[in-house]
Amino acid sequence: MITDMRRILTIDGGGVRGIIPAVLLAELERQTGRLTRDGFDFVAGTSTGAVLAAGIAAGIPAERLVTLYAERSSHVFRKIPVISTLRRIITGSMYDNSTLHRLIREELGAEARDWRLNDAPVDMLITAKRLSDGMPWYFVRDNPANSCRAGDYRLADAATASAAAPTYFSPWSLAGIGELIDGGIGVAGNPVYQACVEAFEYTHAYRPSETVVVSLGTGTLLRRERPTWLWPWLGWLLSELLRSPAEQQTELVHRHYPEARFYRLDLELGREIGLDAVERIGELRALGARLAQAINWANILDGLDDRFLVSEATTLPREYCRLGPD
């Protein structure tokens, strides 16, 4: 590995689809023999990506993160027929955000469960959005070049706030900020641009020409059926609020920081897979494994890979994009 390169890892939102980047990172650790945390200087995430970023910062092996999605997603997304739907209509959310928060703290382990952002051993960015005014909120470690307003918040709270997708979870409240919801709503479903701005503009340790940026997606549906009544339209709107910015953020990084070696690893889904589709975990894991087989992580980390290099905002060579079922 080229030691004088800096490396930034970012992970999209996507609920249970987070198992896809988790599988890719498990393959990274298999190929390199090192924890993901040891291969990157900066880790960023939104929603399920924020949960993964917290786990990476805490030193959790990626294979363990894969197992968590496979075995514990059903605890977070516990569906009770009819009752869950009624709860969503009456309260605006289907699932208990305190269950998610407990799971995050438990899996971070005794050392990291009460870490504040400033305690993290790598630079971090976790995205959220304040409910009262729609203000984006970026949880990062304090440093002399930024506002020093976020580093004292707990990592588990930041990850929970980022994962609080509307209609799935209630907002997560933090003292001094207020109620927060999923950071992917409207802007940072793919947080790669926000991470690059933080790294290149608000720290002194990163230069685009000396940095490898790796952005992991959670599967993209490019061909969605036309909604025919109110509920499908609401689902379509939420999906678009989360999906469309992912493409925009990729293009912004490519245009604004062309000197960086920028890789986007994602795949196209053949059909809709909801944030809470726990019954599709096995299928998603298999899709991630197929993509992982095409990746030479050593070349990517050294900025030598051309196969997955972003060029004119392309996210993947077409031969690797269509991995999902028809």
N, C-alpha and C positions, 0 to 999 in steps of 0.2 A: 504494500500500500504506500502511495506517495504521502509522506508525512507532513509536507509543508502546505498541503491543500486543506482548506476549511470545508466542512460539509454540513448541509442543511437538509433535514428530512421533514416533509409535511404530509399530513394524512387527512383526507376528506371526511366529511360526515356521511352517514348512510345507515345508521341503525345496525341491524344484524349483518348487513353487508360488510361491516368492519372486519369480518373474518377473512375477507379477500386480502387486504393489506397485511393482516396478521400472518397469513400463510406465506406471503412474499417475504416477510421479515424472518420467519422461521427458516426459509431457504437461505436467506442472507447469513444467518447465524450458522447454518450447517456448512455453507461454503467457506466462510471465513474463520469459523471456530471462535468467534467473539460475540459478546452481547451487542445488540443493536446500539445501545447507549455508548459503547466504546468505539463505534464507527462514525458517530456524528457529533458535531459540536453544538448543534441547534436542532431542537425538535419542536414541531408545531402541530396542532390538531384542532379540528372543529367537531363538536358533537361526539359521535363514536370515535372519531379520530383524536379528540381530546382525551378520551378515556385511554386509548392506546398510548398517546403521548405521555400521559401520567405514568402508565405502567412501564414504558421504556425508561423514563427518567428514574424510576425506582429500581431499575435493574431486573425487572421480571423477564425471564426468558420468553422469546416469542412463541415457542411451542406451548408454553403455559397459557399465553394469551389466546392462542387458537383453541385450547381446551376450554377456556372460560366461555368463549362464544358458543362452543358446541354443547356445553353442559349446563351453563347458568343463564343463558338468554331467556329460557322459559320462566325463570324466577322473576326476572325484570319485567318481561312482557307476558304476564300471567293473564290469559284470556278466560273470561267467564262468559259464555254465550248469553246474549240478551243484556245481562247486567253490565258488561263492559260497554256495550253500545249506549245503553241508557245513561251510564255515568259520563260518557263522552258528551252526550247531548246536554245533560243537566249541569255538569261541572266544567266542561270544556277539556277534560283529559281522561284518558282510559287507564293510566297506570300510575303507581305510587312512586313519586320521585324520591321519597325517603328510602325505599327499597334499593333503588339505584345507588344512592349515596352510601348506604351501608355496604353494599357490595364493593364499591370502589375503595372505601377505606379498609375493608377487610383484606382485599387482594393486594393493596399497596404494602401491607405488612407492618409489623410493629415499628420499624424504623421510619418509614416514609408516610404512614397514614396521617400524621399531623404536620408533615412538612408544609412550610409556606413556599411560595414561588422562589423566594430568595435562598431557600435551602437546597434547591435542585442542583445537581452536579453538572448540568448542562444548561445552556441558554434555552429558554422556552417561550412559546406564545400559544395561548389558548384563547379562542374567540368566544364572545357572547354578545348579546344585544339587550340593552335595558328596555324593559317593557314600557315604562312611563313616557319616554320620548323617542324611542327607537335608536338611541345613541349606541353605536358599536363600542364594545368594551374589550380591550385586549389585555389579558393577564400575562405579564412578562416580569422577569427579574428587574429589580431597580438597578439603574446605573446612572452616572452623571449626565448622560445625554438625553434621558427620557424624563417623563413627568414624575417618576418615583411614587406612583399612586397605587400600584397593583402588587408589588412584590411581597407585601405582608399578608396577602390573602392565602388561605390554605389551598394546596394543590387539589385536594379532593373536592372542595367547594367549587373551584373554578371548572373542573371537569364536569361536575354535576350540572352547573349552570349552563355550560356549553351544550350539554346533551338534552336539555329540557325543550324538546321539540313541541311546538304548539299542537294541541289536540291529542298528543300522546302523553305528555307530562305537564304538570303544573309548573309555573315559573319557580325558580329557586332564588330565595332572598338572601342578600348579603348586606350586613351593616355598612352604611356609608355609601352604598350604591343603590340599593332597592331591588326590585324583582328583575330577574334576568331570564332570558330564553335562549334557545338554540342560536349559536353564533352564525349558523349557515343561512338564516332567514334573510334573503335579499342580497347578501354581499359575499360572505366568506365560507360558503359550503366547501370550497377548496381554498385553504388559507395560505397558499404559496406566495401570493403577492404581498400579503400583509407581513409574512415572515421575512421576505426579502427586504421590504422597506425597513422593518425593525433592525435586521442584521446590518444592512448596508448604510442606513441613514442615522440610526440611533445607537450604534455601538462603534467601537474603533478597531474591532478585531477582524472584520470581514471586508474583503475587496472582491467585487464580482469576478475579476479576471483570475482570482486565486481561490474560487469557490465552486464546488459541485453542489447543485440543487437537485434533490430527488423528491418528486411529488407523486404520492400514491393515491389512486382513486379507489372507489368502492363499487365500480360497475356503473355503466351509463346506458340508459334506455333512450335510443335516438328515434325510435318509431313507436309512438304511443297512440293507442286508439282514441278516436274522438269521443269525449264524454257526451252522454245523452240525457242526464238529469243532474239535479243539484249536487248530490253527494259525490259522484265521480268528478264533477267540475271542481269541487273543493279539494279533492285529492290531487287533481291535475295541477291546480294552482300552487299547492304546497310543494309538489314535486318540482315544478318549474322554478319556484323561488329558491330551492336548494340546488337544482341542477345547472341552470343557465349561468350563474356566476362562476361555476367551475371552469367553463370554457373561457370566460372573460379573463379570469385570473391567470390562466396559463398564457394567454396572449399578452397580457400586461407585463408579465415577467420577461417573456421573450423579447418584447419591444424595448422595455426600459432598461434591462440588464443583459444585453446581448453578449457581453463578455463572459458571463457565467456559463459553465457547462450544465445544461438544464435538461433533466430527464423526467418524463411523465409516463408512469406505468399504470395503465388502466385497461379495461376491457368493455366491450359492448354487450349488454344483456339483450336477449331476444324477446323478453317479456317483463312486465312489471314485477318487481320484488319489493314489497313494502318494508318500511323500517322495522316492523315487528313480525316479519314473516319467519318465525322460528321453525316452522315446518320445512323451510327451504335451506336450512343450515348445511345439510349434507351436500346439496347441489352447489351451494356457494363455495363450500370448501373445495370441492372438486374443480370448480372453475378457477379458483385461486391457484390450485396445484398445477393446472395446465399452463397458466401464464408463468408461474414460477420456473417451470422447466425451460423456458426460453430466455431466462435472465442469467447473464454472467455478472455477478455482483462485484467481483474484483475489478472488472473493467469499468463498471459504472462508478464505483467509489473513487477510482483514479481518473475519471473523466475521459476514458479512452474508448468507451462504447459509442458506436454510431447508430445502432439499431433503434434505440429508444430515445435518441436525442431529439428534443423539440426543435422543429424547423418550420417557420411560418405558421406557428400555432397548431401544428398537427400534434395529436395526443398519442398516437400509436401507429406504427406501420400497419396497413390494412390487413396483412396476412396474420397478425396476432390479435386484431381487434375483435373479430367475430367469434367469440368463444361460447356465447350463451346459447341456450336452446331456442329453436324457432317457435 
